[in-house]
Amino acid sequence: MDEQESLPQSPMEQAAALQDLLISHATGGTAADWAYRSLRSELVNNAALQHLLPKFVRTSRDLAQFWQFIKFKFQHYTERREFIWNEFRPLLDALEKNGSAPSDGAISDAFVSLNCDTVSRAWAKALERRTEDPEGAITAARTLLEAVCKRILNDSGIAYAGNEDFSVLYRKVADELKLAPEQYPEKNFKSILGGCQNIVNLLATLRNGLGDAHAPNRPVRPLPRHATLAVNLAGTMASFLVETWQARKEKASF
């Protein structure tokens, strides 16, 4: 790709071009560092897609850093090609199916402020597995909410046991963020916040019954639509908690 040549404009073309460029660089071909950095920047800054980018792309800011990663990971060109193809598959599949829901990017943005790898990994896993692994997506959705609760409690200096029941964790967070239904006299607020509490409890139950964390020999297995519902509910609740937490921190700083 010549430096005067314009870069692809669509995310699908950008992802495919980035994959081809990395394969070329990893297998003795030519690759332009400016093109890598430009393509990477387009995709990293796309909030709806950044969670699907291979981790080595997110952490390698230029081709020199990528080379230091790939040359030690695999010795043979065939292994490198297969690895890069496999790592790009979730991103390309999602783009091909137009599988990113409008809410995915907004929720991803809310989690950036946490700077928490556990939350980011759980959200990425939940999104990636919605179609191909519904059980894993449901488990990841519950893990996401639990990780967000623990992050908020840690930051707030509130103690909890390592094996604390998830409903207890959420209750502590709700009390801290003033989201417990009984903290509001107005009927509509009580109903909304009570519904939030019910969603959290139901997600824990759904994970126990349909997720992949328990015995797999169950008579009923979740379908992608069930996983999508669980992931969307968990993502919405988790981002609501994060945004409420951030708002309270900002208010306290004044």
VMD Tcl script that draws the C-alpha trace (Angstrom):
set ca {
  {0.00 0.00 0.00}
  {1.64 3.21 -1.20}
  {1.63 6.20 1.13}
  {-0.18 8.27 -1.48}
  {-2.88 5.62 -1.82}
  {-6.06 6.33 0.12}
  {-7.01 3.95 2.90}
  {-10.19 1.86 2.78}
  {-13.21 3.72 4.08}
  {-15.56 1.01 5.32}
  {-14.79 -0.88 8.58}
  {-14.99 -4.20 6.74}
  {-12.37 -3.12 4.20}
  {-10.21 -1.59 6.93}
  {-10.25 -4.80 8.99}
  {-9.46 -6.97 5.97}
  {-6.64 -4.65 4.90}
  {-5.18 -4.66 8.42}
  {-5.28 -8.46 8.55}
  {-3.55 -8.77 5.15}
  {-0.93 -6.20 6.12}
  {-0.06 -8.06 9.33}
  {0.12 -11.43 7.57}
  {2.47 -9.93 5.01}
  {4.70 -8.42 7.69}
  {4.71 -11.65 9.73}
  {5.67 -13.82 6.76}
  {8.54 -11.89 5.22}
  {6.54 -9.57 2.96}
  {6.43 -5.80 2.81}
  {4.16 -3.67 4.96}
  {3.98 0.09 5.53}
  {4.07 1.24 9.12}
  {2.02 4.35 8.33}
  {-0.72 2.16 6.87}
  {-0.75 -0.07 9.95}
  {-0.95 2.87 12.31}
  {-3.71 4.52 10.28}
  {-5.83 1.38 9.96}
  {-5.32 0.52 13.61}
  {-6.34 4.03 14.66}
  {-9.58 3.83 12.66}
  {-10.60 0.55 14.30}
  {-9.34 1.28 17.83}
  {-11.36 4.50 17.84}
  {-14.51 2.77 16.62}
  {-16.32 2.20 19.93}
  {-18.62 -0.44 18.42}
  {-15.69 -2.55 17.15}
  {-12.70 -1.97 19.43}
  {-13.66 -4.83 21.75}
  {-13.44 -7.26 18.80}
  {-9.93 -6.23 17.74}
  {-7.23 -8.83 18.50}
  {-5.45 -7.97 21.73}
  {-2.07 -7.82 19.99}
  {-3.42 -5.08 17.70}
  {-4.70 -3.04 20.64}
  {-1.31 -3.30 22.38}
  {0.97 -2.90 19.34}
  {1.10 0.76 18.35}
  {3.36 0.17 15.35}
  {4.75 -2.68 13.28}
  {7.95 -2.83 15.30}
  {5.96 -3.70 18.41}
  {3.88 -6.24 16.49}
  {7.05 -7.88 15.17}
  {8.47 -8.25 18.68}
  {5.25 -10.05 19.59}
  {4.85 -12.37 16.60}
  {8.46 -13.42 16.04}
  {8.70 -15.02 19.47}
  {5.18 -16.45 19.52}
  {5.54 -18.56 16.35}
  {8.59 -19.59 14.35}
  {6.86 -20.77 11.16}
  {4.97 -18.67 8.63}
  {2.05 -21.12 8.47}
  {1.50 -20.84 12.23}
  {1.58 -17.05 12.02}
  {-0.98 -16.95 9.20}
  {-3.36 -19.27 11.04}
  {-3.02 -17.30 14.26}
  {-3.75 -13.94 12.62}
  {-6.71 -15.37 10.67}
  {-8.19 -16.84 13.84}
  {-7.67 -13.67 15.86}
  {-9.37 -11.50 13.23}
  {-12.28 -13.89 12.67}
  {-14.61 -12.46 15.41}
  {-14.18 -8.92 14.05}
  {-14.66 -9.91 10.40}
  {-17.61 -12.17 11.20}
  {-19.33 -9.39 13.12}
  {-18.76 -6.92 10.28}
  {-19.90 -9.43 7.67}
  {-23.11 -10.12 9.60}
  {-23.45 -6.50 10.68}
  {-23.67 -8.03 14.12}
  {-22.91 -5.03 16.31}
  {-26.03 -3.72 17.97}
  {-26.28 0.10 18.33}
  {-26.05 -0.21 22.11}
  {-22.74 -2.13 22.04}
  {-20.62 0.95 21.39}
  {-22.34 3.14 23.98}
  {-21.92 0.49 26.66}
  {-18.28 -0.07 25.68}
  {-17.67 3.67 26.07}
  {-19.10 3.60 29.61}
  {-16.60 0.93 30.64}
  {-13.54 2.85 29.39}
  {-13.59 5.05 32.51}
  {-13.22 2.00 34.75}
  {-9.82 1.08 33.31}
  {-10.47 -2.49 34.50}
  {-9.23 -5.44 32.44}
  {-11.66 -7.86 34.11}
  {-14.65 -5.77 33.03}
  {-13.32 -5.23 29.51}
  {-12.60 -8.94 29.01}
  {-16.00 -10.02 30.32}
  {-17.84 -7.54 28.07}
  {-15.81 -8.53 25.01}
  {-16.40 -12.22 25.72}
  {-20.13 -11.67 26.21}
  {-20.41 -9.86 22.87}
  {-18.27 -12.34 20.95}
  {-20.15 -15.41 22.18}
  {-23.76 -14.29 21.72}
  {-24.23 -16.23 18.49}
  {-21.78 -19.14 18.57}
  {-21.71 -19.89 22.32}
  {-24.90 -18.69 24.04}
  {-24.09 -20.50 27.30}
  {-20.67 -18.86 27.50}
  {-22.20 -15.47 26.69}
  {-24.70 -15.80 29.55}
  {-21.93 -16.68 31.99}
  {-19.81 -13.75 30.75}
  {-22.80 -11.39 31.16}
  {-23.11 -12.30 34.82}
  {-19.31 -12.06 35.28}
  {-19.45 -8.56 33.79}
  {-21.97 -7.33 36.34}
  {-20.11 -8.93 39.22}
  {-16.80 -7.38 38.08}
  {-18.38 -3.92 37.84}
  {-19.87 -4.26 41.33}
  {-16.53 -5.31 42.82}
  {-14.70 -2.48 41.04}
  {-17.10 0.08 42.50}
  {-16.92 -1.43 45.98}
  {-13.12 -1.51 45.85}
  {-12.96 2.13 44.81}
  {-15.45 3.08 47.53}
  {-13.51 1.22 50.24}
  {-16.42 -1.10 51.01}
  {-15.44 -4.58 52.20}
  {-16.90 -7.80 50.83}
  {-16.06 -11.47 51.11}
  {-14.33 -13.26 48.25}
  {-17.21 -15.69 47.91}
  {-19.94 -13.12 48.59}
  {-23.26 -13.90 46.94}
  {-23.80 -11.75 43.85}
  {-27.13 -10.39 45.10}
  {-25.38 -9.20 48.27}
  {-22.66 -7.48 46.23}
  {-25.26 -5.66 44.17}
  {-27.16 -4.61 47.29}
  {-23.99 -3.04 48.72}
  {-23.42 -1.16 45.47}
  {-27.06 -0.04 45.32}
  {-26.86 1.28 48.89}
  {-23.62 3.14 48.14}
  {-24.96 4.69 44.92}
  {-28.38 5.47 46.43}
  {-30.12 3.06 44.06}
  {-31.96 0.93 46.60}
  {-35.76 1.16 46.07}
  {-36.49 1.92 49.71}
  {-34.28 5.03 49.52}
  {-36.92 6.77 47.37}
  {-40.44 7.74 48.49}
  {-41.66 8.40 44.93}
  {-43.57 5.37 43.58}
  {-42.20 5.39 40.03}
  {-38.58 5.55 41.18}
  {-39.19 2.73 43.61}
  {-40.67 0.62 40.79}
  {-37.80 1.32 38.36}
  {-35.07 0.62 40.91}
  {-36.92 -2.46 42.11}
  {-36.97 -3.64 38.51}
  {-33.20 -3.12 38.29}
  {-32.74 -5.25 41.38}
  {-34.96 -7.96 39.90}
  {-32.94 -7.95 36.66}
  {-29.73 -8.53 38.59}
  {-31.27 -11.39 40.55}
  {-32.73 -12.97 37.41}
  {-29.39 -12.74 35.57}
  {-27.75 -14.65 38.41}
  {-30.49 -17.28 38.22}
  {-30.24 -17.47 34.42}
  {-26.50 -17.99 34.61}
  {-26.94 -20.80 37.13}
  {-29.60 -22.48 34.99}
  {-28.41 -21.83 31.44}
  {-24.78 -20.62 31.58}
  {-21.74 -22.81 31.08}
  {-20.51 -22.53 34.68}
  {-22.47 -25.56 35.85}
  {-23.30 -29.06 34.59}
  {-23.72 -29.02 30.79}
  {-26.13 -32.00 30.67}
  {-29.30 -29.94 31.02}
  {-32.54 -30.63 29.08}
  {-32.91 -27.04 27.83}
  {-30.13 -25.09 26.14}
  {-30.17 -21.34 25.50}
  {-30.43 -20.01 21.95}
  {-28.61 -16.94 20.59}
  {-31.68 -14.76 21.24}
  {-31.62 -15.77 24.91}
  {-27.92 -14.93 25.13}
  {-28.49 -11.59 23.40}
  {-31.20 -10.72 25.92}
  {-28.93 -11.61 28.87}
  {-25.95 -9.72 27.45}
  {-28.00 -6.62 26.64}
  {-29.57 -6.59 30.11}
  {-26.22 -7.06 31.83}
  {-24.52 -4.44 29.67}
  {-27.27 -1.90 30.27}
  {-27.31 -2.48 34.02}
  {-23.51 -2.44 34.29}
  {-23.18 0.80 32.30}
  {-25.94 2.39 34.43}
  {-23.99 1.51 37.58}
  {-20.75 2.90 36.13}
  {-22.36 6.13 34.95}
  {-24.10 6.64 38.32}
  {-20.83 5.98 40.13}
  {-18.96 8.46 37.92}
  {-21.65 11.10 38.42}
  {-21.45 10.76 42.20}
  {-17.65 11.01 42.11}
  {-17.81 14.16 40.00}
  {-20.41 15.71 42.30}
  {-18.28 14.91 45.37}
  {-15.24 16.60 43.81}
  {-16.91 20.01 43.73}
}
mol new
graphics top color blue
foreach p $ca { graphics top sphere $p radius 0.5 }
foreach p [lrange $ca 0 end-1] q [lrange $ca 1 end] { graphics top cylinder $p $q radius 0.2 }
display resetview
